[in-house]
Amino acid sequence: MKSFKPSLALVAIFAAYTEAGLRFPCSTLTTQRLDPAAQPGALPSAHLHMIVGGNAFNATMEGDVGERATCTTCQMSEDFSNYWVANMYFKDPKNGTYHIVNPKPVQPLLGGSQGAQGGLTVYYTQFDLSRDNLARQPIKAFPPGFRMTVGSPTQTGKPRAGLSYQCMSGSSRGQIVSDWPKGKCNNGIFTTHHFAPCWDGKSLDSPDHQSHMYNTVTSEGFTNAPACPSSHPVRVPQVAFEVEWDTNKFNNLWDPAKDANPFVWSFEGTGAGTHADYMFGWKGDSLQRAMDKSECFYDGCGSIKKQAMSEANKCTVKDFVNEPILGWQKYRAGEAPAAKVKRSFSA
């Protein structure tokens, strides 16, 4: 399977055949300059992030996040993990002012998942989306305290495989590309973030937040990951998440014939700098139970408790940074001359 582009037809396929892995939405928990994986303790962090998941989220997060959180914005009610990405901005080509671009629920929605507010859709796959391969390669769930990142805001050229953009038109996601789409997308910009599937089996983190992991996937889409190397022998769930950015409401403010791409990330850098962060927080053995199920799709054949998105949407955290981010701004959050912060982040 080279890529996964859900459509209404595929929803019917999912209903008719078993697939392998989990897929569920998480509403936005908060949008703030916090980054406890790459910049632990920084209040604020260097740039703005859109964050989903459990309410244990804070500037510093250690230990068992799942035991501390009391609610989650994810449909799977036992998932108190946190997932976050840099927020998207529109930069007005006429006057240079900025406006944040909000996410919208990824389509299509499955299994009673209607009602998500913004956020992203999370995947945990065992081998790929069509099979699990558990007889040959068992999957080990992450331990409490585990975290990882993928990509780097300082990346130039092309990002690593699995970090991609698609220009949405109607229900079609369009071609997978490695940088910003060149023209207007009448139904938004779709971004995907795939994490490495191989772990060293020892380290909950590493100085660059990536060396304890190893990526064996070199193609786009939900493909099977080749065997893990001896340095990183433990096969973990292949984590990925997708975001639909609601860019079409800005399309009447720019002209591709005259203006450069007006969409930028909250950090200084190119589109190749797209990146994402993950902090494990599943309650007890809930994720392991799902990963042990054979040929199951969406909710691990009922092994995980679900909640209505109306309940998930009640989960919040306080505003730790207290800075204006809504409406038109002269600067991106953190970019005002007196507020510049250096980011310590290694790829």
Buried (B, 14 or more C-beta within 10 A) or exposed (E): EEBBBBEEEBBEEBEEEBBBBBBBBBBBBBBBBBBBBBBBEBEBBBBBBBBBBBBBBBBEBBEBBBEBBEBBBBBBBBBBBBBBBBBBBBBBBEEEBBBBBBBBBBBBBBBEBEBBBBBBBBBBBBBBBBBBBBEEBEBBBBEBBBBBBBBBBBBEEEBBBBBBBBBBBEEEBBEBBBBBBEEBBEBBBBBBBBBBBBBBBEBBBBEBBBBBBBBBBEEBBBBBBEEBEEEBEBBBBBBBBBBBBBBBEBBEEBEEEEEEBBBBBBBBBBBBBBBBBBBBBBBEEBBBBBBBBEBBBBBBBEBBEBBEBEBBBEBEBEEBBEBEBEEEBEEBBBBEEEEEBEBEBEB
